[in-house]
C-alpha cells in the first residue's frame, strides 16, 4: 500500500481524551491474531528514501493510514514516494469488520482540501496519484463533489499527473457516481473486498451487487475509463467463490483485478481464516488472465494501490496492444 495521507488528521482518540479507536467493536470477543507465515514478513522500514518521505509527511503535518494500519508495504512505498491521499477526514460512517479506520461521526468537509492535495501532488512530483476516502454516508452525495473538486485541483496544479480514484460505494446516493465519472479520472477503482457470502459478517454496511453494478455503470458512462477492483482472501472464502467473483467482475467489464492477503488489524477485528500460499495466488492470477482481465495483481502483499503508477502504465500499454491487434497491426 502506498502512502495514504489523511490531510484532516481527525483521529477521534486525540480529541477529548483517550477512547477506543473502534467503540463499535469493543463488545466483541477477542480473536487471536495468527502468526504470519514467512512469505508475508518484510523488512522494517528505515531506508534513506523512507526517511525522506517520512520527513515530508511530518513537515506538512500529515497523518498516514500506512502507519496506523501498519501496512507491510510501507517501507517499499515510502522509499519510492508513492502517495495515495485519503480525503474527507479519517472517520468513517461504516464499521466493516476488516478495517482499521476509525468509525464515528465525521467532521465537516474542508473546502480547501482539494487545493491542498493538488499542491502536495505537485510538490512531491507524483506521476500517478491515488485519491481515496472514508465512507461519508452523512453527506447527501456521499462526497462525490469533493472527489470531483480534488480531481480538478490536481489537474490544475499538477497537469501531468495521472489520477486514480478509489471510491466508496455511494449507496443510496443517486447521481453521485455520475459526478465523479464526469470529472474524468484516469482509473476508477472500487473494491468489492470479498465474496458475497462474507458480506453480512465482513462488510455489513455494503451490498455486493450494488458495488458490482457501480463498476458496470462506470463503463456505461465512459467506456474508455479504466476500471479496477480488489478483494482480500483468507476470510473464509472458497476457491469456487473467488472464481465466480472473477466472472461477475468480467461481466461488469472490470479491467484490473487485485487480490491480496487479509491481515487482522486487532483482536477485535475479523479473524484470518487462512494464509493463502504464494502458489495459490499465482494460480488465481493465471485464472484471472484467462477470464479476460487486462491486468491482474495477485500476491500475499498486494494492496489496492500498491504499484498503482507502474500498473497504470501497464494498463495503457495492454489496451494499445489489444487495439493494435484488433486493427490488424
N, C-alpha and C positions, 0 to 999 in steps of 0.2 A: 504494500500500500504506500503511495507517495505521501508527501507532506499534506495533511489535511488540516486546514487552518480555520479556526473559528475566530473571526475578527471581533465578535462581541464579547468573548470571554465571559460567558454567563453561566458559570458553574454554580449551581444552587448551593453547594456546600460552602461557598465563600461569602455568602450573604446572610447576615443574621445569625451567625454561629454555625457550628458543625452539625450537620444532619446527614442521614443516609443518602447516598447518591441515587439509590433506587428504592424509595419508600414503598412503592407498589409491589416490590419483590421481597420485602423484609419478612413477611409472614411465611414465605416458602421454606420448606425444609432444606437444609444444606445438601448439596450434591457434591460428592467427592470429585476433585479435579484430577483426571487421569494423568499419569506420567507420559510425557510426549516421547514418541519414538525418535531414534537418531536422525531420521531423514527430515524432521521438522526443526531441529535445532540449528541456530545460526549464531554467528559471532556477535558479541555485544558491540554496539556502535562506539566509535571512537576515532575514526579516521580524520585527517585534516579537513576533507570536504564536508564531512558530517558536522564537525565543529563550526565550520564557517556558516553552514546553513542554520545551525542552532543559534549562532550569534545574530544572524539576520532576523530570525524569528523573535529572539529575545529583545533585540534593539527596537523592533516595531511593536512590541507589546502584544504579540500574537500567541494565542493558545492553540495547542495541537492535539487533535484526537489521536494522532500517532503515539504520543507519549501516554495519554490517558488509557488507550486501549492496548498499550504495549505491543504494537504491531511487529511481527517478526521481520518485516522488510524495512523497518525504519532506517537502519544503518545504511543499507544499499541505496534507498531512495534519497535520503538526505544528502548522501555523498554526491549524488548526481543532480541535486537541486530540482528534483521532481516535485511539483506542487499541485495540490488539489484543495481549492478553497471551499470551506463549508459556510454557507450563507444563512442568514435569518436566525442566528443565535445557536446556542449549544443545548437548548432544552427542547425535547421532542414531545409532541402530544400523544404519541403512541408508546407502548410498553412491550415491544417484541421481546420474546424470551431469550433471544440470542444476542441482543445488542447492548453495548455498554454505554451508550449515550444517555444522559440524564433525562428523566421523564418529569413533566410538570406543566405549569402554565408559562408559556414563553413570554419574553419581553417584547415590547413593541418593536417594529422594524426600524432599522437605522437607514434613513433616506440617503445618507452619504456613503453607505457601504458599497454600492456598485462602483463608484468612482475610486474608493479606496482599493478595491480589488483590481480594477483596471490599472491603477498606478503601481500596485505591488507586482502585477504581472509584467509590466514594462521594466520595473526596477530589477527584477530577478532575471530578465532576459529569456522568458519562457517561450519555447517554440510551440508548445502544446500545453493547454491548461484544462484541468477538470474542475467544474463547479458543481458542488453537491449541496445538500441541505438536510436539515431535520424535517420531519413531517410537521406541517403547520395547519392542522385541521381547524384551528381557531380563526384562520383568515378566510374571507369569502371566496378568494380564488386559490387558496392553498399556497400562495406565494408565487404564482405564475408570473405576475407582472414584475416582481422583484427579480426573478430569473431573467426575464426579458431585458430589464434595465441593466443587469450585470453583464449580459452578453453584449449589449450596445456599448457599455462603457469600455469593455475590453477591446472591442473593435475600434473604438475611437482612440484609445490611449496606447494600444499595442496592436496595430493593424496587421502585423504579420503572424500573430499567434493564432493557431487553430484552437477551436473551442469544443470541448466535450461537456455535456451536462449529464448528471446522474440525479434524476428527479424522484420525488415521492410519487405516489400513485394518483394523486389528485382525486381521490374517491369522493363522490358526491359534489364535485366542483365543476359543473357544466361550463364548457368554454375555456377552461384553464389550459388544457393541453394545446389547444389551437394557438393560444398566446405565445407559448414557449416555442412551438414549431415555427411560427411566423417570424420569430427573432433569428432564425436560421443558424442554430449551432451546427457544427460540422458532424458531430456524433450525438445521438440521443440514446442515453443509457437509462434503463430502469430495470432493477434486479428483481427477478422472481424469487430469489433467495433459497427456495426449497420446493420439493414436490407437493402437490395439492393435499395429500393425506396428512401432511405435517402442519398445515396452516392453522388449525384450531389451537394447537399447543405451542407452536413456534412463532407464528406471525398472525395472532388472532385479530388484529385490527385491520388486516388486509384481506383481499379476495383474489384468489388465484386467477380466475377467468377475467376479472376486471383488469388486472395487471397485464395479462396476455393481450386483451383487447386494446389496451393503451398502446402497446408496441405495434400492433397491427394498424391502428389508426394513424400513427406517425407516418407509416409508409403510404397510406391513402392520401394524407395531406401533402407529403413531399416524397415521392418515390426515390429521389436522388439522395436523401439523407441517410447516413449510415445509422443502423440501429444495433443496439448491444444489450445483452442481459447476462446476469450471472447467478450462479447458485453455489451453495455450500453443500458438501457431502460430509457424512459422519453423523447425521442427525437421525439415523434410523431408517433412511430410505432404502428401497430395494433397487437392484440394477435395472430391472424392467421399468420401474417408475422413472428412473433417470432417462432411459431411452424414450419413454413416452413423452416426457417433458421436452426432449430434443425435438421430437416430431411436432409437438404443439408449437414450439418456437419457430420451426421452419414453416409451419402453416401460417404463422404471422409474419413471415418473411424477415425474421431477425438475421442480421448479417454476422454477428460476432458473439460467441458464447465463451464465458469464463466459468471455470469450475475450480473451487479451492476447498481446502480442509477447514471445517468448522473447529474453532478453538474456544473453549469455555472461558469467558472473562472472569467470573467469580463463582463462588459456591452457590450463589442464589440464582444463577443462570441455568439455562437448559444444559443438561449434561452431554458430553461427547459420547455417542453410542458406538463409534468405531473410528479408528485411524486408518484411512484408506491408503493403500500402498502406492508408491510411485508407478508400479507396473499397472495397477488398476486405473490410475489417472491417464496413463498413456493409452490404455485400451479405450477409455472414454473419448479421448482426443481423436483417435483413429475412427471410431464410430461416428463422431460428430461431423468430421470432414466428409465421411461417406454419405451423410444426410444432406450435404449441400451448404454448410456454413462457409462463409468466405474466410473466416479466421476463428481459431479455437485456441484458448489458453487454458490448459488443464494441468495442474500440479498441486502438491500439498501447500505450497506457499503462494499460489496465485490469489491475488485480490483484485477487485473490480477495476481499480485504477492503476494497478501495478504495470509499469512499462507502457502506459497509455500512449505516450508520444510515438514511441517506436511502432506500437501496434497500429496507430492511425496511418503511419507511412505504409505499413504492410497492407492495410485495408485498401488504400487508394491504388497501390500497385496491383493488387489482386483483381480489383474491379477493372482497371485498364487492360489487364491481361485478358480477362474474360470478354470485354468489349471488343478487343482486337481479334480474338478467336471468332466471335460472332460475325465480325465484318469480313472474315476470310483473310485477315492479315497473317 
